[in-house]
């Protein structure tokens, strides 16, 4: 009797053991430690990258405002910014190997908050307290909302962890949810590209949607590459698999095209608009791709998903308020106003200022000395007419200047 019942008992206990193994990555306390490690690495990387970019910007501004003939890449400040930028990007890259994709991507709001705080601390103008609060109240509120949203993201982020082996990545790559998602994304991308290239629809939403769709594939491949490197370091070599190099090539290609569209957007629109709208669109697309490819929210309860979505919305609002209050850059004018010169206020009727034509004259009224320009760019001379009707023997002036009337 006992011998006959033992096989049945073993068969009944086998599914329970299998189910426990599949649920263990979601309930193990070490998975929360991995989330924390990944979140801290991402926050550290974005903070360092923001500081690095501000250092490089400070280097350019200092050289432009001084008579230092050195190039920017010959200064210690610029090289310090470059080294910090590489360190920050390495921190963000390594964070994808520990935490889920949907948790790491929204944390890029930290860089926006850091840039706003650095800009406020290093203000050179002296403002009165009332003017300061009125000018930067939106930035303070936006920073607070972004910090609250980041806290909710880290607390209620997805807790699904899976080893990034070549077998698992290949299985996700050929799964029908991701194939359906890729089909929809390719169709939308082709339509947007058609309107952008053929119809000249240079709207900021269209350009940044192209960036967001490419960026979603970039972060998917980044997590795959970073995860396979981490698994290889732990002892199970994954770098000899073809899927690793396929993901690496896709990561580099999508990042290059993403940077190309961002450069085109920066030529047409203000950087504040690009930061806010791009962050919202890129984060939404990346979370959708992570939830489809890596199944980040599989097994999560409704409360955690709703709180995570609330954290994203609060972070979106915070970034929008921070970038909303940025001053728009004033285009540089390479000439000075004639009515601002002493004694020139009443030279023209109704105080209308006349500016020299930049294409015709490069030196008069300009802030830079351009007398060494080629002959084809030399200032145009006044029209002259030779005197032909003077009597013989009477010396006549070699030329006369034509005076233009107002009607002409």
URHUFEN-V922185 format. One record per residue. RES is the residue in three letters. PSI is psi in radians with two decimals (none if undefined). BURIAL is I if it has 16 or more other ideal C-beta (glycine too) atoms within 10 Angstrom, else O. D_LAST is the distance of its C-alpha to the last C-alpha in whole Angstrom. Layout:
res | psi | burial | d_last
RES | PSI | BURIAL | D_LAST
RES | PSI | BURIAL | D_LAST
This chain:
res | psi | burial | d_last
UNK | -0.81 | O | 120
UNK | -0.67 | O | 118
UNK | -0.59 | O | 117
UNK | -0.47 | O | 116
UNK | -0.37 | O | 114
UNK | -0.71 | O | 112
UNK | -0.69 | O | 110
UNK | -0.64 | O | 109
UNK | -0.68 | O | 108
UNK | -0.66 | O | 106
UNK | -0.58 | O | 104
UNK | -0.48 | O | 103
UNK | -0.30 | O | 102
UNK | -0.81 | O | 100
UNK | -0.58 | O | 97
UNK | -0.72 | O | 97
UNK | -0.70 | O | 96
UNK | -0.72 | O | 94
UNK | -0.64 | O | 92
UNK | -0.62 | O | 92
UNK | -0.69 | O | 91
UNK | -0.50 | O | 87
UNK | -0.32 | O | 87
UNK | -0.70 | O | 88
UNK | -0.42 | I | 84
UNK | -0.44 | O | 83
UNK | -0.21 | O | 86
UNK | 2.42 | O | 86
UNK | -0.40 | O | 85
UNK | -0.46 | O | 84
UNK | -0.61 | I | 81
UNK | -0.61 | O | 80
UNK | -0.69 | O | 80
UNK | -0.71 | I | 78
UNK | -0.76 | I | 75
UNK | -0.73 | O | 75
UNK | -0.81 | O | 75
UNK | -0.72 | I | 72
UNK | -0.74 | I | 70
UNK | -0.68 | I | 71
UNK | -0.72 | I | 69
UNK | -0.76 | I | 66
UNK | -0.77 | I | 65
UNK | -0.77 | I | 66
UNK | -0.73 | I | 64
UNK | -0.65 | I | 61
UNK | -0.83 | I | 61
UNK | -0.69 | I | 61
UNK | -0.69 | I | 58
UNK | -0.75 | I | 56
UNK | -0.69 | I | 57
UNK | -0.76 | I | 57
UNK | -0.65 | I | 53
UNK | -0.59 | I | 52
UNK | -0.76 | I | 54
UNK | -0.67 | I | 51
UNK | -0.71 | O | 48
UNK | -0.64 | I | 49
UNK | -0.76 | I | 50
UNK | -0.75 | O | 46
UNK | -0.71 | O | 45
UNK | -0.68 | O | 47
UNK | -0.65 | I | 46
UNK | -0.52 | O | 42
UNK | 0.04 | O | 43
UNK | 3.09 | O | 44
UNK | 0.41 | O | 44
UNK | 2.07 | O | 47
UNK | -0.06 | O | 46
UNK | 2.66 | O | 49
UNK | 2.81 | O | 48
UNK | -0.56 | I | 49
UNK | 0.05 | O | 52
UNK | 0.17 | O | 54
UNK | 2.59 | I | 54
UNK | -0.56 | O | 57
UNK | -0.77 | I | 56
UNK | -0.72 | I | 54
UNK | -0.60 | O | 57
UNK | -0.73 | O | 59
UNK | -0.67 | I | 57
UNK | -0.75 | O | 57
UNK | -0.72 | O | 61
UNK | -0.61 | I | 61
UNK | -0.75 | I | 59
UNK | -0.72 | O | 61
UNK | -0.75 | O | 64
UNK | -0.73 | I | 63
UNK | -0.60 | O | 62
UNK | -0.66 | O | 66
UNK | -0.75 | I | 67
UNK | -0.71 | I | 65
UNK | -0.77 | I | 66
UNK | -0.42 | I | 70
UNK | -0.49 | I | 70
UNK | -0.40 | I | 69
UNK | -0.30 | I | 73
UNK | -0.81 | I | 75
UNK | 2.81 | I | 73
UNK | 2.71 | I | 72
UNK | -0.72 | I | 68
UNK | -0.31 | I | 68
UNK | -0.64 | I | 68
UNK | -0.69 | I | 66
UNK | -0.82 | I | 63
UNK | -0.27 | I | 62
UNK | -0.05 | I | 63
UNK | -0.18 | I | 60
UNK | -0.37 | I | 59
UNK | -0.65 | I | 60
UNK | -0.64 | I | 57
UNK | -0.76 | I | 55
UNK | -0.76 | I | 57
UNK | -0.72 | I | 58
UNK | -0.69 | I | 54
UNK | -0.74 | I | 53
UNK | -0.72 | O | 56
UNK | -0.69 | I | 55
UNK | -0.62 | O | 51
UNK | -0.69 | O | 53
UNK | -0.69 | O | 55
UNK | 0.54 | O | 53
UNK | 2.32 | O | 50
UNK | -0.50 | O | 49
UNK | 2.62 | O | 47
UNK | 2.05 | O | 50
UNK | 2.62 | O | 50
UNK | 2.71 | O | 52
UNK | -0.73 | O | 55
UNK | -0.76 | O | 53
UNK | -0.64 | O | 50
UNK | -0.81 | O | 51
UNK | -0.69 | O | 54
UNK | -0.57 | O | 51
UNK | -0.60 | O | 48
UNK | 0.28 | I | 51
UNK | -0.66 | O | 54
UNK | -0.63 | I | 53
UNK | -0.72 | I | 53
UNK | -0.78 | I | 57
UNK | -0.73 | O | 58
UNK | -0.71 | I | 56
UNK | -0.72 | I | 58
UNK | -0.76 | O | 61
UNK | -0.69 | I | 61
UNK | -0.65 | I | 61
UNK | -0.74 | O | 64
UNK | -0.76 | I | 66
UNK | -0.68 | I | 65
UNK | -0.69 | I | 66
UNK | -0.75 | O | 69
UNK | -0.64 | I | 70
UNK | -0.78 | I | 68
UNK | -0.66 | I | 71
UNK | -0.77 | O | 74
UNK | 0.36 | I | 74
UNK | 2.83 | I | 72
UNK | 2.55 | I | 74
UNK | 0.43 | I | 77
UNK | 2.24 | I | 78
UNK | 2.41 | I | 78
UNK | 2.40 | O | 79
UNK | 2.29 | O | 80
UNK | 1.19 | I | 77
UNK | 2.83 | I | 79
UNK | -0.62 | I | 78
UNK | -0.76 | O | 80
UNK | -0.71 | I | 79
UNK | -0.71 | I | 75
UNK | -0.68 | O | 76
UNK | -0.71 | O | 78
UNK | -0.58 | I | 75
UNK | -0.54 | I | 73
UNK | 0.18 | O | 74
UNK | 2.60 | O | 75
UNK | -0.55 | O | 74
UNK | -0.72 | O | 72
UNK | -0.63 | I | 70
UNK | -0.71 | O | 69
UNK | -0.72 | O | 68
UNK | -0.73 | I | 66
UNK | -0.68 | O | 65
UNK | -0.81 | O | 64
UNK | -0.74 | O | 62
UNK | -0.68 | I | 60
UNK | -0.72 | O | 59
UNK | -0.81 | O | 58
UNK | -0.71 | O | 56
UNK | -0.74 | I | 54
UNK | -0.69 | O | 54
UNK | -0.78 | O | 52
UNK | -0.71 | I | 50
UNK | -0.62 | O | 49
UNK | -0.82 | O | 48
UNK | -0.57 | O | 46
UNK | -0.72 | I | 44
UNK | -0.79 | O | 44
UNK | -0.66 | O | 43
UNK | -0.02 | O | 42
UNK | 0.71 | O | 40
UNK | 1.46 | O | 41
UNK | 0.80 | O | 40
UNK | 2.57 | O | 42
UNK | -0.58 | I | 44
UNK | -0.70 | O | 47
UNK | -0.80 | I | 47
UNK | -0.76 | I | 46
UNK | -0.40 | I | 49
UNK | -0.68 | I | 51
UNK | -0.73 | I | 51
UNK | -0.72 | I | 52
UNK | -0.70 | I | 55
UNK | -0.72 | I | 56
UNK | -0.66 | I | 56
UNK | -0.56 | I | 57
UNK | -0.67 | I | 60
UNK | -0.54 | I | 62
UNK | -0.81 | I | 61
UNK | -0.55 | I | 63
UNK | -0.79 | I | 66
UNK | -0.58 | I | 66
UNK | -0.78 | I | 66
UNK | -0.68 | I | 69
UNK | -0.80 | I | 71
UNK | -0.81 | I | 70
UNK | -0.69 | I | 71
UNK | -0.70 | I | 74
UNK | -0.60 | I | 75
UNK | -0.72 | I | 75
UNK | -0.74 | I | 77
UNK | -0.65 | I | 80
UNK | -0.67 | I | 80
UNK | -0.59 | O | 80
UNK | -0.19 | O | 83
UNK | -0.46 | O | 85
UNK | 1.81 | O | 84
UNK | 2.22 | O | 82
UNK | -0.08 | I | 79
UNK | -0.17 | O | 77
UNK | 0.06 | O | 79
UNK | 2.47 | I | 78
UNK | -0.50 | O | 75
UNK | -0.48 | I | 74
UNK | -0.79 | I | 73
UNK | -0.51 | O | 70
UNK | -0.78 | O | 69
UNK | -0.63 | I | 68
UNK | -0.76 | I | 67
UNK | -0.74 | O | 64
UNK | -0.66 | I | 63
UNK | -0.81 | I | 62
UNK | -0.75 | O | 60
UNK | -0.84 | O | 58
UNK | -0.59 | I | 58
UNK | -0.67 | I | 57
UNK | -0.83 | O | 54
UNK | -0.59 | I | 52
UNK | -0.75 | I | 52
UNK | -0.58 | O | 51
UNK | -0.82 | O | 48
UNK | -0.61 | I | 47
UNK | -0.68 | I | 47
UNK | -0.67 | O | 45
UNK | -0.66 | O | 42
UNK | -0.65 | I | 43
UNK | -0.40 | O | 42
UNK | -0.36 | O | 39
UNK | -0.49 | O | 38
UNK | 2.90 | I | 39
UNK | 2.59 | I | 40
UNK | -0.50 | O | 44
UNK | -0.74 | I | 45
UNK | -0.71 | I | 45
UNK | -0.68 | I | 46
UNK | -0.83 | I | 49
UNK | -0.92 | I | 50
UNK | -0.70 | I | 50
UNK | -0.67 | I | 51
UNK | -0.75 | I | 54
UNK | -0.85 | I | 55
UNK | -0.75 | I | 55
UNK | -0.70 | I | 56
UNK | -0.73 | I | 59
UNK | -0.79 | I | 60
UNK | -0.68 | I | 60
UNK | -0.70 | I | 62
UNK | -0.69 | I | 65
UNK | -0.74 | O | 65
UNK | -0.71 | I | 65
UNK | -0.68 | I | 68
UNK | -0.48 | I | 70
UNK | -0.74 | I | 70
UNK | -0.92 | I | 71
UNK | -0.04 | I | 73
UNK | 0.92 | I | 74
UNK | -0.60 | I | 73
UNK | 0.24 | I | 74
UNK | 2.16 | O | 77
UNK | -0.04 | O | 80
UNK | 2.54 | I | 78
UNK | 2.94 | O | 79
UNK | -0.64 | O | 77
UNK | -0.80 | O | 76
UNK | -0.68 | I | 75
UNK | -0.75 | O | 73
UNK | -0.72 | O | 71
UNK | -0.63 | O | 71
UNK | -0.75 | I | 69
UNK | -0.67 | O | 67
UNK | -0.71 | O | 66
UNK | -0.69 | I | 66
UNK | -0.76 | I | 63
UNK | -0.72 | O | 61
UNK | -0.71 | I | 62
UNK | -0.68 | I | 60
UNK | -0.80 | I | 57
UNK | -0.69 | I | 56
UNK | -0.77 | I | 57
UNK | -0.67 | I | 54
UNK | -0.75 | I | 52
UNK | -0.62 | I | 52
UNK | -0.84 | I | 52
UNK | -0.36 | I | 49
UNK | -0.53 | O | 47
UNK | 0.06 | I | 47
UNK | 2.50 | I | 45
UNK | 2.37 | O | 42
UNK | 2.40 | O | 39
UNK | 2.42 | O | 37
UNK | 2.17 | O | 34
UNK | 2.47 | O | 32
UNK | 2.33 | O | 31
UNK | 2.06 | O | 28
UNK | 0.52 | O | 27
UNK | 2.90 | O | 25
UNK | 2.68 | O | 25
UNK | 2.32 | O | 23
UNK | -0.49 | I | 22
UNK | -0.17 | O | 23
UNK | -0.13 | O | 26
UNK | 2.55 | O | 26
UNK | 2.30 | O | 28
UNK | 0.01 | O | 26
UNK | 0.08 | O | 23
UNK | -0.58 | O | 23
UNK | 0.37 | O | 21
UNK | -0.61 | O | 19
UNK | 2.80 | O | 16
UNK | 2.47 | O | 16
UNK | 0.34 | O | 18
UNK | 0.39 | O | 20
UNK | 2.21 | O | 17
UNK | 2.36 | O | 18
UNK | 2.17 | O | 16
UNK | 2.46 | O | 18
UNK | 2.53 | I | 18
UNK | 2.15 | O | 18
UNK | -0.59 | O | 21
UNK | -0.38 | O | 21
UNK | -0.64 | O | 19
UNK | 2.24 | I | 21
UNK | -0.13 | I | 25
UNK | -0.67 | O | 26
UNK | 2.11 | O | 23
UNK | -0.06 | I | 24
UNK | 2.72 | O | 27
UNK | -0.20 | O | 30
UNK | 2.64 | O | 32
UNK | 2.00 | O | 31
UNK | 0.57 | I | 30
UNK | -0.25 | O | 30
UNK | 0.37 | O | 33
UNK | 2.78 | O | 30
UNK | 2.93 | O | 31
UNK | -0.52 | O | 28
UNK | -0.27 | O | 27
UNK | 0.23 | O | 25
UNK | 2.70 | O | 25
UNK | 2.48 | O | 21
UNK | 2.49 | O | 18
UNK | 2.85 | O | 18
UNK | 2.55 | O | 15
UNK | 2.39 | O | 14
UNK | 2.68 | O | 16
UNK | 2.26 | O | 17
UNK | 2.48 | O | 21
UNK | 2.16 | O | 22
UNK | -0.22 | O | 24
UNK | 0.21 | O | 25
UNK | 2.56 | O | 27
UNK | 2.68 | O | 31
UNK | 2.49 | O | 33
UNK | -0.18 | O | 35
UNK | 2.13 | O | 32
UNK | 2.25 | O | 31
UNK | 2.67 | O | 27
UNK | 2.46 | O | 25
UNK | -0.41 | O | 25
UNK | 2.93 | O | 21
UNK | 2.57 | O | 18
UNK | 2.23 | O | 15
UNK | 2.25 | O | 12
UNK | 2.18 | O | 10
UNK | 2.31 | O | 6
UNK | 3.02 | O | 5
UNK | -0.56 | O | 5
UNK | -0.69 | O | 4
UNK | none | O | 0
